[in-house]
Amino acid sequence: MNRKTHMTIIVSIMAIFFAIGFVVKNTVGGILFDISVLEYLHRDVNTSILKLTKFVSLIGSGKFLLPVIGIIVFFLLLKKKYYVSKLLLASTVGSYAINFILKMIFQRTRPLEFFRVNQKGFSFPSGHSMVTMSLYLMIAYILTRNERNMRKKRIIYGMSIIFVLLMGFSRIYLGVHWPTDVVGGYLVGYVVYYASTKIIEEND
């Protein structure tokens, strides 16, 4: 796709995000498919799935991700990938900062009646979904940017996408986010990822 097509997609993504955002702004209930999805997933509690989703959410939290990113940045610096390492760190910290700002703007109440674990703060957009979308796609990009084997490239991106989707599911299953929070997180996370890759390419 050319640059104009890419920009059209990004603008469309952000338009969808803000359309959802302003509908849910300062609200305490669900919209669209929120209630039906949560009610379906919360009819019965599967202990194994509950344990899995708690674990997935843990490794998508800042307490886990920030140290991991620190290690990745350290090894990138050892390989003298200075610009990529700085951008990876900046995009990760930036994702958390952007998510905090957006939550403060929209101030959507979490689906309290569906909570399976305690969670503080506002709901939209999902921070776990947003950060994992930008971060894991960014890692996949870094690992494959010079890879000529398309099969290997697809596998790495595929694994990243599977984990991102699993993260979103975990937040909904645990009842700490409305499904539209996760959609919103994915949308902004992709934009952060796209912007980061373009910065790398333009400064390579």
C-alpha positions in Angstrom: 0.0 0.0 0.0 1.2 3.5 -0.7 1.6 6.3 1.8 -1.8 7.9 1.0 -3.6 4.6 1.5 -1.9 4.0 4.8 -2.8 7.5 6.0 -6.4 6.9 5.0 -6.5 3.8 7.1 -4.9 5.5 10.1 -7.4 8.4 9.9 -10.2 5.9 9.7 -9.0 4.0 12.7 -8.7 7.2 14.8 -12.2 8.3 13.6 -13.7 5.0 14.8 -11.8 5.3 18.1 -13.0 8.8 18.9 -16.6 7.8 17.8 -16.6 5.1 20.4 -14.8 7.3 22.9 -17.3 10.1 22.8 -20.2 7.7 23.0 -18.8 6.0 26.2 -17.4 9.2 27.7 -18.4 9.5 31.4 -20.8 6.5 31.1 -21.3 3.6 33.5 -22.9 1.1 31.1 -22.1 -0.9 28.0 -22.8 0.0 24.3 -23.2 -2.1 21.2 -22.2 -5.7 22.0 -20.7 -5.0 25.4 -23.4 -6.4 27.6 -24.2 -9.5 25.5 -20.5 -10.5 25.3 -19.8 -10.1 29.0 -23.0 -11.9 29.9 -22.1 -14.8 27.6 -18.6 -15.2 29.0 -19.8 -14.8 32.6 -22.6 -17.4 32.6 -20.2 -20.1 34.0 -16.8 -19.7 35.6 -14.2 -22.1 34.1 -11.4 -22.3 36.8 -8.7 -23.2 34.2 -9.6 -20.3 31.9 -9.8 -18.0 34.9 -6.2 -19.0 36.0 -5.0 -18.6 32.4 -6.5 -15.2 31.9 -5.1 -14.0 35.3 -1.6 -15.1 34.1 -2.0 -13.5 30.7 -3.1 -10.2 32.3 -0.1 -10.4 34.7 2.4 -10.6 31.8 0.6 -7.8 30.1 1.0 -5.5 33.0 3.6 -2.7 33.5 5.2 -4.6 36.4 6.1 -7.4 33.9 6.5 -5.6 30.6 8.7 -2.6 31.7 11.5 -4.8 33.1 11.3 -7.1 30.0 11.6 -4.0 27.7 14.5 -2.9 29.7 16.3 -6.2 29.0 15.4 -6.1 25.3 16.7 -2.5 25.1 19.9 -3.6 26.9 20.6 -6.3 24.3 19.8 -3.9 21.4 22.3 -1.4 22.8 24.9 -4.2 22.9 24.3 -4.8 19.2 24.6 -1.0 18.7 21.0 -0.7 17.6 20.8 2.7 19.4 18.0 4.3 17.5 15.7 1.2 17.5 16.4 0.7 21.2 15.5 4.3 22.1 12.4 4.2 20.0 11.2 0.9 21.5 11.6 2.3 25.0 10.0 5.6 24.0 7.0 3.9 22.3 6.4 1.6 25.3 6.5 4.4 27.9 4.7 6.6 25.5 1.9 4.0 25.1 1.4 4.0 28.9 1.4 7.8 29.0 -1.1 8.1 26.1 -3.4 5.5 27.6 -3.4 7.4 30.9 -4.3 10.6 29.2 -7.1 9.0 27.1 -8.6 7.3 30.2 -8.6 10.7 32.0 -10.3 12.3 28.9 -13.1 9.7 28.6 -13.5 8.6 32.2 -15.6 5.5 31.5 -16.5 3.4 34.5 -15.4 -0.2 34.4 -18.0 -3.0 34.3 -18.1 -3.4 38.1 -20.9 -6.0 38.2 -18.7 -8.4 36.1 -15.5 -8.1 38.1 -13.7 -11.4 38.7 -10.6 -9.6 40.0 -10.2 -6.1 41.5 -9.0 -3.4 39.2 -8.7 0.4 39.7 -8.9 3.3 37.4 -11.0 4.2 34.4 -11.9 1.7 31.6 -11.6 3.2 28.1 -9.4 2.4 26.3 -7.9 -0.9 27.7 -4.3 -0.2 28.6 -3.3 -3.9 28.5 -4.8 -4.2 25.0 -3.3 -1.0 23.8 0.3 -1.5 25.1 0.5 -5.2 24.0 -0.8 -4.3 20.5 1.9 -1.6 20.0 4.6 -3.5 21.8 4.4 -7.0 20.4 3.8 -5.8 16.9 6.8 -3.5 17.3 8.9 -6.5 18.6 7.8 -8.6 15.6 8.7 -5.7 13.3 12.2 -5.4 14.8 12.8 -9.2 14.6 11.6 -9.4 11.0 12.5 -6.1 9.3 15.5 -7.6 7.6 14.0 -11.1 7.3 13.6 -12.4 3.7 11.9 -15.7 4.7 8.2 -14.7 4.4 7.1 -17.9 6.2 9.2 -17.1 9.3 8.0 -13.5 9.1 4.4 -14.6 9.1 4.9 -17.0 12.0 6.5 -14.2 14.2 3.7 -11.7 13.4 1.1 -14.5 13.8 2.4 -15.4 17.3 2.4 -11.7 18.2 -1.2 -11.2 17.1 -2.4 -14.4 18.8 -0.9 -13.1 22.1 -2.5 -9.6 21.6 -5.9 -11.2 21.0 -5.5 -13.5 24.0 -4.7 -10.4 26.1 -7.9 -8.7 25.0 -9.9 -11.8 25.8 -8.3 -12.1 29.2 -9.4 -8.5 30.2 -13.0 -9.2 29.1 -13.1 -12.6 30.7 -11.8 -11.2 34.0 -14.6 -8.6 33.7 -12.4 -5.6 34.2 -13.1 -4.1 30.7 -16.0 -3.7 28.4 -15.3 -5.3 25.0 -15.4 -1.9 23.4 -12.5 -0.8 25.7 -10.4 -3.6 24.2 -11.4 -2.5 20.7 -10.4 1.0 21.5 -7.1 -0.2 23.0 -6.3 -2.2 19.8 -7.1 0.8 17.6 -4.8 3.3 19.3 -2.1 0.6 19.9 -1.9 -0.1 16.2 -1.5 3.6 15.5 1.4 3.8 17.9 3.0 0.8 16.3 2.5 2.2 12.8 4.0 5.6 13.8 6.9 3.9 15.5 7.8 1.8 12.4 7.6 4.8 10.1 9.9 6.8 12.3 12.4 3.9 12.2 12.2 3.6 8.4 12.6 7.3 7.8 15.7 7.5 10.1 17.2 4.2 9.0 
